């Protein structure tokens, strides 16, 4: 995570950033939510890979990259309320949500918040390496632990570049946001609501010890419109290492939205 990264375009009151899309009006928007400690750059290259008909919208949460001076949220409720308000002007075309790890939880609660507001619902909810919301977390809470334990946990998951670890001042700058993101996940309390009326397409890594496929599969309970689970090679950060395979599924799933 680079707090000084500056993508070229910002929209939705700075909640959406990324490279400008070329071509005419999009037929579908894909809002992409990052993993804990991650930023919009996690979705670099997705616009080019998915083509001009899809408007790839990487979401920049406060406390990182282009918004690193803004306080990070520590609870999912206030976060999705603010995000839902910011996206109001972006829901004029069909859209889908994609979230990796923590981002899957945020995407899920965002879809439910938009439903409560009577806004248009996503055509598809994509979740990758995300624990099904109704399951208890197996790992102990880390957001209020000493710095070394927080850093070690993120390194073990593969979500912290070693060059950042080697720069104490940069790491100190990032730790409040990392803690805040862990807090979002660790303080989350699932509240039952009717299943979403959109398909859920889930991804899991076959070597992901943090969220193995059997803890992703229960996402099927949150849709009334069909569930698919794709198990891809890799650990918790398989969206990086198996990106081509993942994007092939995303592209094929979004195709009906573009017709």
C-alpha positions, 0 to 999 in steps of 0.5 A: 500500500503506497499512501502517495499513489495518485491515480489520474481520475477521481469521482464520487467525492474521491471514493472512486479513482483509477485510469480513465476509461476510453470509449462511449458510455459504459454498459455496466460498472464494476465497483471494486473494494480492496482487502484489509490494508489495501487500496485502489491500486489492487485493481490496476490493469483491470480496466484494460483487461475487461474492456471499454464496455465495463467501467471498472471503478476501484474504490478508495477507502479513507486512510490510504493512497489518494485519501491517506490523510482521511481517517479510516473507518473502524466499523462497517456500518458507518463505512457503507452508509458513507459509501452508499451516499457517495455512489448515488450518482454512479448508479445510472447504469447496471452495476456489479460489486467485487470485493477481496477479503475485507472488501467482500464483506464491505461489498455485501453490506453495501448491497444490503444498504443500497437495498434498504435505501430503495436504490438499484441492486447490483446485477452480480456480487463477486466475493474473493477470499471472503469469509461468509458473513454468518461464520465466526472468524477462526483467527484471534483478533489482532486490531488492538494488539502490539504493532509487531503482531499486526505486521506479522499477521499481514505479512503471513497473509501476503498483503504487506510488501517487504519494502514497506516493512523495511521502511519504519516511517512508512510502516508507522504511517500505514499501521493506523489504517491497517488496524482500522481495517482489521477492526472492521472485520473483527467487530462485525456482527452479522444481522440476518436479512432476506437473501439478495436478489442477485447472483453471488459469484465467489472465489477461493484459493486452494491454498488459502489457510485464512479463508479456505473454500469451505468457509467461502461456500456458505455465501450461497445462503445470501442469494436468491438468484444463484450461487457459483464457487470457483476455486483457483490456485493460490493462497489468500492473495490468489486474485494477484497470482491467478488474476487471468483466470479470475478475470476470465470468470468476471468478464464472462459473468458480466457479458449478459449485463452488456447486452 
